[in-house]
Amino acid sequence: MAQKTAGGNAAFHNFHNDYAHIADPNERRRLALAEIDKAPFGWYHVRAIVVAGIGFFTDAYDIFAINLVTAMLGVVYWQDAKDPKKAGMIPEHSDTAIKVATSGGTVIGQVAFGAAADMVGRKRMYGLELILIIFATLAQALSSDSPGISIVGVIIFWRVLMGIGIGGDYPLSSIITSEFATTKWRGAMMGSVFAMQGIGQFAAAMIALIVTSGFKKSLLSAATPALCDGVCNVAVDKMWRVIIGFGAVPGCIALYYRLTIPETPRYTFDVARDVEKAGEDTKAYIQGRPEGHPDEIRRVTTFQDSAGRLEIPKASWADFFRHYSQWRHGKVLLGTAGSWFTLDVAFYGLGLNNSIILNAIGYAKGDSMYKIFYNTAVGNLIIVCAGSIPGYWVTVLLVDTVGRKPIQMMGFIMLTIIFICIGFAYEKLLAHNGALLALYVLAQFFFNFGPNATTFIVPGECFPTRYRSTSHGLSAASGKVGAIIAQTIFGPLRTRGAAPGATGNAASPWLNHVMQIFALFMLLGVFTTLLIPETKRKTLEELAGEVPGTSNYDPVSSGHGTGYRTGYRTDSKSGSGSADGEKV
């Protein structure tokens, strides 16, 4: 039996003393995690959202900013293009390579950081990915070409490294928020973290607008990219570096808080199997301290006594494959990974067509370099504010009442209908720019009030703690594979049959067929959604199949074995259940 500790008052409750009289480590674990699950929403929850959300703000900023920057790179580094008609414009293959580099690095980061967080802990990995993002972002802003290497090669190298950091942020931010969240508002907390992507996209367009206005006089000196030399060229070179470099600022602000966040008690209980430290970390989190500091002698004694008595299976490759070889668990991973894959094919594929929408609303051209960059920034602000940001926050408002699975299902169905309309009525829609714009905005809305948000939330909830980060990383990586396919296959496919030098709608003669293909992927998403569970208002332990008497209960995965009898054994002195069941 653990000894009671001094300290604690009305403001900072001493949770350790609540459980000090309980000898069974499984019961101590259950009660400690229940404190997190039922804790009233407070500033410590807001802090967790902000710390994780700033990372996603940075991720989205860096990914979205490159769409604005590649045009500037063309102005600076391709003035001497062999074809005079293409002077000042970045070649399409170079533009695609720079954008795909980020997605390629993201896949690596999602898998590597996801697995590492399950092996060595969330706390040890959290912050490292942000350091990598900050370093690679600043390196990009200071990059230039040389006789031995082109600017494209340098930018690709740093964007792959930045992508690895961005990829690591997906599983880490999701599961840390999930494991610290109260059950009642867990979806809203995770949705708020993910919604910072919309704010990051808005910020990227806003910074582009600000720097464009700052260099207005220099940009007005040239009418086209081919004529942008002298002061105009210098101005554009400064502009893209400022836009990229600003992405490191919010990361620097959040870095300290990420490095000092406590380890999640769930990881400490289930993987590290350190009952005493987990209990202290639970108390520290709710009190707003970086981590708990238990008495080391008592910690070692308790660890030796309880580590072997915890019923949750130890993580191992054998247990990992045994767990997911069961259809009841394997289908969930297939559902989360498959849904994310089908989503990102269309989500990133649609983003390749922003120029067509900007043309529809009159923000695709300009009579000077100032007007070109100004219209591009303002047009992107309109697109983000019209569809993306509202979709994110409607999800936050409704995800804990409507549920994750209905929102995802509804989103996929609506997107299937929208892409069918665009694909089969494309020629008629071109004659009515307002209708095309409306469908585009609706698509952005239902992406974010739909599968784009829920594919991030659900994998952070429905897997056991010992494999939660790895499973989220695998799901997210499958999504980025879909993004790479969209950028490398469907991007060039839409220009199939285009005449050399074609511009505007004539440059994308196959776009209607690409939209039809996207409709098929959205329909596939409807079926993959059927494989995932509804996670609304359920504890992470219930979703992992560890709670006897629930529909998800799995005696083997929970460590209870086939000879485990459910039921509670009540201690007459304490009045609390001393175990979830007993061996027979």
Secondary structure as UniProt FT lines:
FT   HELIX           15..19
FT   TURN            20..21
FT   HELIX           25..38
FT   HELIX           43..77
FT   TURN            79..80
FT   HELIX           84..86
FT   TURN            87..88
FT   HELIX           92..119
FT   HELIX           122..125
FT   TURN            126..127
FT   HELIX           128..141
FT   TURN            147..148
FT   HELIX           151..180
FT   HELIX           183..185
FT   HELIX           186..214
FT   HELIX           216..219
FT   TURN            220..221
FT   HELIX           225..227
FT   HELIX           231..245
FT   TURN            246..247
FT   HELIX           248..259
FT   HELIX           265..270
FT   HELIX           275..287
FT   HELIX           296..306
FT   TURN            307..309
FT   HELIX           317..325
FT   HELIX           327..351
FT   TURN            352..353
FT   HELIX           354..360
FT   TURN            361..362
FT   HELIX           369..383
FT   HELIX           384..388
FT   HELIX           389..398
FT   TURN            399..402
FT   HELIX           404..424
FT   HELIX           426..430
FT   HELIX           433..448
FT   TURN            449..450
FT   HELIX           451..457
FT   HELIX           458..460
FT   HELIX           465..485
FT   HELIX           486..490
FT   HELIX           491..493
FT   TURN            494..497
FT   TURN            500..501
FT   HELIX           504..507
FT   TURN            509..510
FT   HELIX           511..529
FT   TURN            530..531
FT   TURN            536..537
FT   HELIX           540..543
FT   TURN            544..545
FT   TURN            548..549
FT   TURN            551..552
FT   TURN            555..559
FT   TURN            562..563
FT   STRAND          564..566
FT   TURN            572..574
FT   STRAND          581..583
//
